[in-house]
Each structure stands twice: as structure tokens, then as C-alpha cells.
Amino acid sequence: MSKKIVVTGIGASSPIGGTARETWEALLAGVSGAKTLKYDWVENYELPVRFAAEAKVRPAEVLDRQVAKRLDPSSQFALIAAMEAFVDAGSPEVDAERLGVDWATGIGGLWSLLDAWDTLREKGPRRVMPLTVPMLMPNAPAAAVSMHFEARAYARTVASACASSTEAIVNAYEHLQAGLADIVIAGGSESAIHPITLAAFSSMQALSKRNDSPETASRPYSIDRDGFVMGEGGAALVLETEEHALARGARIYAEIAGGGVTADSYHITAPEPEGKGASRAVELALATAGASAEDVTHINAHATSTPTGDGAEYAALRVVFGDRVDTIPVSATKGATGHLLGGTGALEAVFAVLAVAERVAPPTINTTEQDPAIPFTISDTPIPLGDGPQLAISNSFGFGGHNAVVAIRSV
């Protein structure tokens, strides 16, 4: 690829912080966002899992009330993260037809859909909100962001489960390379802490059931890991060509050096056993970055804390890195944030950007006894990366066999 694509703004609303900087500082401090849920529906439905990682700052505390009431929470988080990222980028002046949005969600307006269903059953069709469909549609977050910023180049949506927002960032990289925009707001958001998702994920044995210790429930690579913790929130990155960023005097965090997207085409929930699709996504990301496996100095792993998923990712990375995979500093940040589903890739891309910019790999918390079959180099405290050039990869893998990897280089 001929153009250098850089990150000039970041934003986030997560279970451990209301902004990107607050989230990063909490992550480095080893804070967990998982808490016991204090809602009547938890007891009413007798849910087997009674905790999750809710966003630390509720959208109502940030958004104007009239704006918020027309948006599903997934769109509210999108707007909050995008607004922060755009201000962080210096609120650049850009022609509306040269400003694009690449957004993502795994599920979309779940609360709007199911609240409307409850209203229909209990009160009848006349009481269903007129804006129900615009609020529940998966492209609503992208639309909300594009309308707020009057972004008219395009507003595209990816829905590839837990790989969604990493794929959106890869798309943004490609769209800038193709000259479709001068600036792109890329990211993802999700708000799916709901009885139906907690019940469904529990039924498939995907969630941790450590109700007695929510803060330590997500324990990537621990030999006693038993599932992920549901999270919510959103994250955004402002991307542009280096030429455009320098021309306007923008601060540059890091370079989006490349990306890879593949499909397992194997099973709706299980990863391909030999990691062929995942490893190929890593190889594609490095190839577009003009880099080799030897250049990688940090990995932000998908690492959901599920019994099979963590091992499958290790196997895939071993295909790419060989024995060196055990020596590269790895961060499994879902131990702190929980799993934001369609928003998780964007949040972890923000972490990888800050990791290479500040030369420090975030800690992996709650790993009580590391699984000997997954001998990554991890630590429960931040790992210094050194002063030299840094190249990180951030991995996301989703139900349906979706794989997305983004390569991020220091500047």
C-alpha cells in the first residue's frame, strides 16, 4: 500500500473508564470492570450468571437527553466515543464529502428491539415507539456518527460478531488507501448486557459463572478459566493519511500499518482447529504492513478466557511466529474490560495504539495459574517495550469464523 495511514484521535467509553485516557490508566493499574448486576430482572429470570462489565459512565451522563432518547445504547456509546476521538484529533476542518465513517457492531440495537417486543405484548401495537426500527437496525450507530459530524463520504457498517470493529478499522485503512475520504472515524460499539444474551451465552457454556467473584472471573490463559465476562461500551479512532495529518499540524499517535481479514468457513462457534484462518489473517496484516513476524514486538490477543478459544489463538499464533511466540509481550485485556463483542476490537486497537506510542504493554490480570499449554509472556503489571521501533498486532475472532487483525506501528 502506498499511503501511510495514521491515528490522530482516540475515544472510548468502557467498563473501566469514561474516556480513552481514563480507560488506559485503569487498564495499566490492573482495574477490573466486572460487577454484580443490581437489577430485578437478574433475580426474576433466575439467571445462572448474575454479573457483567457495564460501562463505568452511563450515556445519560454524557449525551443531551433529547439526543439520547432517540438512540439505542449501542448508538449512544458510538456517539460518545466518536465525539471524544474527533475532539482529540483537534476537531479537524474537513469537507463533508471527504469525511467517512467505518463503524461496527456485533448485535446492534438489542435493547430497542426487545423493549419494543415487551411493549407490544403488554400494551399493544399503538404503544410501540415510531423510532423502533431506526433504533434497532445494526447500521444505526454508523448513521448516528455520520449525522453528528455530517460525514458524507460514506457511512458503512460491519457486523462480523466479535471481529466486527477490527474489521471496520481494516476497512477504514483500505478506504483511505483508495482515496475515498481524507479522514475516517472508525470504531465499534455494543450494549448487549440483557437477560436474553446472558441466558443464551450461559446456555452454550461461554460465560464464566463465578458469581462469587465477578472482578476475577475473566482470567485469560489461567488453567481454571471458565468463560468470558460480558462487557459493553464503544471505542473510536480518527484515521487519515500521514500527508493530510502533517498538513494540518495534527498530533500522530501511531500508524495503522496494515490489516488482514479472513474466514474459517468451518463452524458457527468453534474456531478452525489448526488456526488456519486466524494465522492467515495475521500474515495478511503483516504483509500489508511490509513487515515480517520478526518485527512484531507486542500482541494484544483476542483472549476471551474461554477454555477452547485461548488455546486456539495460541496455536494460530505459533503457526506465524514459531517458538518466538512465547517471548513476545502479550496483553489479554479482556481480563479487565470484559468482552465488548462488536466493540471489543476497536477498544483493543486503542490499547495497541497507546502501547506502541508509550512503549508499554498493558497487564493481563486474574491469571492465577497460567495454563502450561499456553506459555505466552504475560504479566499482571505493565511490561516495558523498550525505546526502539514497535510493531503490534491486535487480534479479533468471531462466531461464524470471522478473523480480523490490525497491525499498528510506532512513529
N, C-alpha and C positions, 0 to 999 in steps of 0.2 A: 504494500500500500504506500502511496506516495506522500500522503499528508500526515503530519504529526498531530494527533488528537489529544487535547489536554483537558484536565479538570480545573475549573476556575471557581466552582462553588459547590458546597455540600450542605445538606439539610437532613434532619431526622427527627422523628418522634417515636420513641421506643419504650420498652418496659423499664429501662434503666435511666432514661433521661428525656427531657422535653425538647432538647436541641441536639445537633450533631456533637457539639463540643461537650455538653453535659454527658451525653451517652458515652463518648470516648473516655472521658475522665473516670466515669463509673466503671467502665469496662477494665481499664488499667488497674483500678482499685479492687477488682475482684467482686464487684457487687452482683447479686442475683436479683432478677426482676420477678421471679415466681412467688406467688402468694396464694393463700386460701381465698376462694371466691365467697363473697358475703351476699349472695342473692338467694331469694326464696326459692327460685327455680332449681337451684342445686339440690335442695332437700326434697322439693316437690316431685322431681323426676327420679330421685334416688340414684343419682349419677355415681358410677364407680370411681370417677376422677373428679375431685372437688377443688382443683386449683388450676391456675394458669398464670401466664405472664402478661397482665394487662398493661397498656400504655401508662407510663408514670403520670403524664399530664393529659387530662381529658380534653378532647377537641373543643368542648364548650368554653374552656378557659382561654382559648386562643382565638377562635373564629367569632365573627359577628353572628349574633343569634339568628338573624334573618337569612344569612348565608348558610349556616349550619343546618337549619331545619329542612332545607331543600336537597341535602346531600346525605347519602348513606355514610356511615362511619368510615368505610373504605375510601370514599372520596374525600371526606374531611381530612383524614391523615395524609392523603395525597397532596391536598392543597397546602396544608401546614408545612410539609417537608419541602415542597417546591418553592413556596414563598421564602422560606429560610435560605434555601440554596441560591435563589436568584439575588437576594439581598447580599448574601455572602460573596457572590460573584461581582458585586459592585453595581447591581441593578443596571446592567448594560443597555444602552440605547441600541435597538436593532429594528430593522424593517420587519413589520409583522409577517410579511410573506417570506422572510428568511429565518423565522423562529419556529422550531419544530418541537414536538412532544413525542417521546417514546416511553410509554408507561406500561405497567403490568399489574396483573392481579391473578391470583390462583382461583379464586371462587367468585369474587365480585360482591354485589350488594345483598349478601345473605340476610342481614337483619331486616332490610327493607322488604325482601320477598316474604320472609316468614312472619314478620309483623303484619303484613297485609293479609296473609292467609288466616292468621288468628282473627283479624278484624272481620274478614269475610264470614268466617264460621260463626263468630259470636254476635255480630251486629248487622250483617247483610251487606250486599254489594254497594249500596249508596254511601256507606261509610268508608269505603276503600279510597285512599288518597289518590287524587288525579295524577300526581307525580310518581306513583309507584314504579311504573316501568322505567322512566328515565333515571330513577334512583337505584334500581336493582341491576340494570344492564352492566355487563363487565367493562364496557368502554366508558362508563360514567366518570371514573377518576381521570382518565386522559382528557375527556371533554371538559371537566371542571378546571383542570390545569390550563388547557388551551384557551378557554374562555376568559379566565382570570388575567392571563398575560396577552390576550389577543394574538395567540400564536397561530398563524395561518399557513405556514409552510405545509404542515401536516400534523395530525394527532392520531397516533397509532397505538394499538393495544395488543399485548402478548398475554396469552393465557396458557401457560405450559406448566401448571402445577408449581412445584417448589423451585423450578428452574426459571420461572417467568421473568423476574426482574433482572437477572443476569443476562438473559436473552435480550431483554429490552435495551440494556447497555451495549451489548454487541451490535444490535440493530442501529443504535444511535451512532456508534463508531462507523458502521458501514454507510449510513446515510450522510454523515459528514464527509466521508471519503468520496462519496458520489456527488457531492456538491448540492444536495437537496436543501440544505439550510446552512446558515452561518453559526447559529447557536442552537443547541438542543437541550431541553430539560428531560432527563432520563431518570427512571426510578420505578418504584413499585410500592404497593400498599395493600393491607389486608386487615379486616376486622371480622374474625370468624370464631371468637370465643362465645359459643352459643350452645345450648343443650344438644342440638342435633349433631353438631360436629364433635363435641366431647363424647357423646354416646357412640357415634359411628367409629371414630378413631379408637375408642376403647374396645369396641366390639372386635376390631381387627387386631387387637393387641399391639397397637402402635404407640399408645401413650404410656408414660410412666404412671404408676399407681401409688407413688409414695406420698399419700395424703398427709402422713405424719411429719413430712419434712419437704415441703414444696421447694424451698430455696436450694436444696441439694439434689433435687430429683433428676435434673438434666445433667448427666455425668458422662460426657463423651469419652470413649476408649476405656472406661472403667470396666473391670471384669464383671461387675454386678449391675451394669446398665440395663434398664428395662423399658426404655421408650423415651419419646420426646415430650417436651412441655409446650403446649400451645401458647403462642405469643401473638401480639398484634402491633400495628403501627405502620410506619412508612419511612422511606428514605429517598433522597433525590440527589442527583449530580448535575451540574451545569457543565456541558461539554462544548468545545469549539476547537477550531484548528489553531495551532500554535501561532500561525501568522496573524489570525484575527485577534487572538488574545493579546499578543505583543503590540499590535497596532493601537489597541485601546488602553494599553498600560495595565492589564489585568494581572493579579497575582495568580501564579500557577502552582497547584498542589502537586500534581503528578501527571504522567502521560498514560492514557489508555492506549497501550501498545498493540493490542490485538485481542481477538476473541474467537472462540470455537463453539459451534452448536451441532450436536449430533442426536441421533435417535437409536435406542437399543432395539426397538421393534421385537421385543422379547416377551414381556409380561406387563400387565396393567399396574402392578405394585412392586414386584420384585426386580432388583437390578440384574442385568445380564451377568451370569456367574463369573466370567473371566474378565469383566470390566472392559470389554472391547469398545463399547460406545463412549464410556467415560474417559478412557485413556486417549481415544482418538480426538475427543473434544479438547483435552489438554494439549495434544500435539498440534492441533489446528491453531489454538490460541498462540502457542509459541512460534509456529511457522509464520503467522501473520505479523507477529512482533519482530520477526527477523532474529529470533533467539533460539538457543538450544536449552536442553534440560539442565546443562551445567551452569547456566546463567541464573537459574531460579534461586533466590535467597530466602523466600518466605512463602508459605502456603496458608491461606485461610480456607480451611476444609469445610465441606458440607456438614459432616459430623453431627448427625441428628441425635445420637445417643440411643439408637435402636440396636438390638442385638445383631442383626444381619447387615444393616446399612453401613455402619462404621467399618466393618471388616471388608466389605465390598469396595469401599472407596480406597482403603489401603492397598488392596490387590490391584486396583486400576492404576494407582499412582506408582506402584512398584514396576508396572509394565513400562512406564515412561522413564522413571528415574533410577531403576535398579536398586542396588544396595544404598545408594546415596539418599534415597527417600528417608532413611532412618536418621539422617544427620541434618536435614533442613528444618529450621524452626517452624513448627506448625501451631496454628491457633484454631481452636474449636470454640467459637464464640457463642454458640447456642447454649452452652452451659450457663451463660449469664443472661442472655436475652430471651431464651426460649426460641421457638421456631415460628417465624412470621409468615410462613407459607409463601405466597406470592410476593411478599415484601422483603423476604429474608435476603435474597441475592443483592439487592440494592444496598441494604444496611451493611452487609458484609463487604461490599465493594467500597463503601465509605471507610470501613475499618482498614481495608487493604491500602487504600489511598493514604490514610493517615499513618499507617505502619511504615510505608516506604518514605513518606515525607519526613517523619520524625525518627526514623531508624529504630523502631521498637516493635516487636511482635507482642500482641496482647496475650494475657494469660489464658489458660484453659482451667476452669475451676471445677471442683467437685469430683475429680478423678481420684477416687480413694485408693484403688489399686489398679494400675494400668494393665490392661489385657496384654499378656506376653505375645499374643499373635498380632498385635498392632503396636510395634515398637517405635512409633513416631517420637521425635524430640519435642516434648511439650513441657510446660512449667506452670505452676499456679501463681507465678509472679511474671511480670513483663520480661521479655527476652531481648537484650540489646542486639541490633542487627549490624552494628559497625558503621563506619563513616563512608564506605565505598558505595558504588552504584548498587541499587537494589532493584530486583525484579520479583514481583509477587504474582501468584495466581490465586484467583478466588473461584471456588467450585460450587456449582449448584446442580442438583439432580432431582428429578421429579417423577411422580406417578405418571405412567404412560410411557416411561423410558426416555424422558427428555433430559438431555445433558447440555449444560452451558458453562463455559469457563471464560473468564476475562483475565487478560494479562495486564499488569499495572507496573509501570517503570518510574523510578525516581527521576527528578530533573535537577 
